[in-house]
Amino acid sequence: MRSVMSVSFPEHISSELESFAIETGRSKSDIIKESVALYLWDVRFNSLKKTMMHRAKKVGIVTEEDVFRALA
């Protein structure tokens, strides 16, 4: 199922979106859908990262290298 939404942008963002759509040969709708999906993923990931960082520090995982060593 799809939901239609109306979104209002400041003129400069609208112009940038229009230019980017032309440059990439994509529709503005596709660019906005992808952007929102990436934003939502990023917000969820950062929230999980904050939660897990506290737990990781308790077991001595502090750096990315520590994470990779723990997963190997």
Secondary structure, 3 states (H helix, E strand, C coil): CCCCCCCCCCHHHHHHHHHHHHHHCCCHHHHHHHHHHHHHHHHHHHHHHHHHHHHHHHCCCCCHHHHHHHHC
